[in-house]
Amino acid sequence: MTPEELAEIAHLRRARDLMDREYWRPLDVPAMARAACMSPSHFSRRFRALYGETPYSYLMTRRIERAKALLRAGLTVTEACVAVGATSLGSFSSRFTEIVGVTPSEYRARDHSGMASVPSCVAMVVTRPRRTKAGTATQPATAAG
């Protein structure tokens, strides 16, 4: 790998870290591209090539991942939606259902007591949606998911 390619990867990681750290903020592709010191179109192409999904898809997956934890903790769907930075309850619910496979209300109503003693860092990995090649998400094979 050339020094230029390594530098580009470091810039892309900076943008990905921004999404991981500040998922609740109103982040758009131009803001993420600025964090990576790239133009929005170049950033989108390179991010997808490196991580296998678009920056927006990555951000939404992180938001849904955090929303799942908030719903397990007892927040309402609306509270979780606002807490993760979603601006539309309808869009949030649609994306949640697409990624998780059930509506946010159905997910919240599940029995999550099996996850009570699991450290949050492990729960995050266990319940993380996994994207497939076709761009859809699959859930880990756990009863607590």
N, C-alpha and C positions, 0 to 999 in steps of 0.2 A: 504494500500500500504506500502511496506517495505521501509526502508531508501535507500536500494540499488536500488530499482525500481525508487524512486524519483530522485536519483542521475543520473541514466541512462537517465531519461526524461530530466533532466537539460542539460546533455551532448548533447542529440539529439537536443534540442532547440538551443543550441549554434551553432550547424552546420546549422540548419534551418535559424537562424538569420544571419549567414555568407552569406548564399545564398540570403537572402532578401536584405542585405546591399551591397554585392559585386557581384551581379548577372552578371555584365559586365566582371568580371575577368575570366580567363581560369580556371574554377573549375572542377575537376574531382572527382570521388568517393574517391580515396585515400586522396586527400586534404580535402574533407569534413569529412572523417572518422578521420583524424588527429585532426580536430577541435573538434570532439566529443570524442576524446581519445579512439577510438575503431579501431579494424581491419576493413578493407573495407567490407568484407563479413558480419561480425556481424552488422556493421553499416547499411548496405543496408537492411538486414532482419529486424532489429529493427525499422528503419526509416519507412519502409513500414507498419509494424505492427501498429505503432503509428499514422502515418499520412495518411495511406490509399493509398499511391503512392510511387514509387521509388524516391530516391533522384534526379536522373537525370530528371525524369518527373516533379518533383516539381520545379527544377531550370529552366527548359524550359518553364513551365507555367509562372513563374515570369518574364522571359525574354520577352515572348510574351506579357504579361500584360504591361510591360514598353514600348515595341515597339508600342503597340496600342496608348499609350499616345503620343509618339513621332510622329507617323503618323498623329494623330489628330492635332498636333501642326504644321504640314507642312513639316516635314523632308521627304526626299525621302526614298524609300524602302532600298536602299543601305546604306544610312546614319543611318537609324534606325537599320539595321542589324549589322553594325559595332559598334554602340553605346551600344548595349545590349550584346556585346561579342560573337556574333555568328561568326563562322569562315568560313562558307560556305553560300553564298546567296541562293543556291538551297535548302540546308537542312533547312535553316531558313524559306524560303517560304513554303516548304512542311509542316513543323511543324506548322507554322502560320495558314495555310489553314486547317490543321487537327483540330487545337484547336478552331479557330475562325469561320470557316465555309466558309470563302471567302479568296481570295488571299490578300496579303498585299496591292497590287495596288488597288484592288477593295475597300478594307477597307479605304485606304487613300482618294479615290475619293468620298466617301460618304459625305453627308452634316452632319457635326458635330457641326453646330452652336448652336444646342440645348444644348450642353454641355459647351458652353462658360462661362456661369454664374455659373456653378456648381463647388464648391471647389474641388481641385484635390483629397483630401482624400475621398470625396464622389464618385467622378468619378471613382476612383480606385476600390471601392467596387461594384459600379453599373456595370462596364464593365468587372469585373473579370470573366474569364472562370471558370465554375464549372465542375469538373470531376465527371463522373458517376462511378458506380461500375465496369462497363466493361472497364474502363480506357479511355473512350472517353470524350470529353469535350462538355458541352452544354453552350449556351450563355444565359445570363439573358434576360428576356422578356422586353426589352426596345427598343424604336425606335432609341436611340442614340448609342447603343452598338457597 
